[in-house]
Amino acid sequence: MGTTIARMTKAEFKEMLEDIIEQKLIELLGDPDEGLLIRKSVRERLLRQKQAVAMGERGEPFEEVVQRLGLG
C-alpha cells in the first residue's frame, strides 16, 4: 500500500490497523494450536466437509449471504 495515511479512507485505515494488530498478536502469542495433534476422526470429517463444499453440496455462496443479510 503506497498511500499516505492522510489519503486513506476511514475503511482503508481501519483495515490497515486491523492487519497490524493481528500481525502483532500472532507475533506475541503465536499459534495456540501449534504442535497439537488432530484426531483422525476430526480430520476425516473436515476433509468430507471440504469436499462437500467444493462440490456445492454444502455451504452458501458469499454473494448470497451478503444479499440475504442486506450487507451489500
WOSULDA-V208668 format. One record per residue. N is the residue number from 0. RES is the residue in one letter. PSI is psi in whole degrees, -180 to 180 (none if undefined). D_CENTER is the distance of its C-alpha to the mean C-alpha in Angstrom with 2 decimals. Layout:
# WOSULDA-V208668
n->N res->RES psi->PSI d_center->D_CENTER
n->N res->RES psi->PSI d_center->D_CENTER
This chain:
# WOSULDA-V208668
n->0 res->M psi->106 d_center->20.20
n->1 res->G psi->39 d_center->23.98
n->2 res->T psi->144 d_center->24.43
n->3 res->T psi->157 d_center->26.17
n->4 res->I psi->-36 d_center->24.81
n->5 res->A psi->-26 d_center->27.73
n->6 res->R psi->-3 d_center->26.63
n->7 res->M psi->149 d_center->23.01
n->8 res->T psi->167 d_center->22.17
n->9 res->K psi->-41 d_center->21.03
n->10 res->A psi->-42 d_center->17.55
n->11 res->E psi->-42 d_center->17.45
n->12 res->F psi->-43 d_center->18.76
n->13 res->K psi->-45 d_center->16.31
n->14 res->E psi->-42 d_center->13.32
n->15 res->M psi->-45 d_center->15.34
n->16 res->L psi->-42 d_center->16.03
n->17 res->E psi->-43 d_center->12.52
n->18 res->D psi->-43 d_center->11.78
n->19 res->I psi->-44 d_center->15.15
n->20 res->I psi->-44 d_center->14.79
n->21 res->E psi->-45 d_center->11.60
n->22 res->Q psi->-43 d_center->13.53
n->23 res->K psi->-42 d_center->16.61
n->24 res->L psi->-42 d_center->15.37
n->25 res->I psi->-41 d_center->14.17
n->26 res->E psi->-43 d_center->17.54
n->27 res->L psi->-43 d_center->19.49
n->28 res->L psi->-25 d_center->18.09
n->29 res->G psi->-171 d_center->16.71
n->30 res->D psi->114 d_center->14.87
n->31 res->P psi->-19 d_center->16.72
n->32 res->D psi->-2 d_center->16.53
n->33 res->E psi->131 d_center->17.89
n->34 res->G psi->-11 d_center->21.17
n->35 res->L psi->148 d_center->20.92
n->36 res->L psi->149 d_center->21.96
n->37 res->I psi->135 d_center->20.44
n->38 res->R psi->148 d_center->23.14
n->39 res->K psi->-41 d_center->24.23
n->40 res->S psi->-38 d_center->24.00
n->41 res->V psi->-45 d_center->20.34
n->42 res->R psi->-46 d_center->19.52
n->43 res->E psi->-42 d_center->21.68
n->44 res->R psi->-44 d_center->20.14
n->45 res->L psi->-40 d_center->16.57
n->46 res->L psi->-39 d_center->18.16
n->47 res->R psi->-42 d_center->20.07
n->48 res->Q psi->-42 d_center->17.14
n->49 res->K psi->-43 d_center->15.37
n->50 res->Q psi->-41 d_center->18.77
n->51 res->A psi->-40 d_center->19.33
n->52 res->V psi->-45 d_center->16.21
n->53 res->A psi->-32 d_center->17.33
n->54 res->M psi->1 d_center->20.80
n->55 res->G psi->11 d_center->19.85
n->56 res->E psi->-15 d_center->21.25
n->57 res->R psi->151 d_center->18.23
n->58 res->G psi->177 d_center->15.44
n->59 res->E psi->133 d_center->15.76
n->60 res->P psi->140 d_center->15.10
n->61 res->F psi->-43 d_center->12.68
n->62 res->E psi->-38 d_center->15.83
n->63 res->E psi->-38 d_center->17.78
n->64 res->V psi->-45 d_center->15.52
n->65 res->V psi->-46 d_center->15.64
n->66 res->Q psi->-45 d_center->19.38
n->67 res->R psi->-37 d_center->20.07
n->68 res->L psi->-2 d_center->18.62
n->69 res->G psi->34 d_center->20.40
n->70 res->L psi->-8 d_center->17.53
n->71 res->G psi->none d_center->18.68
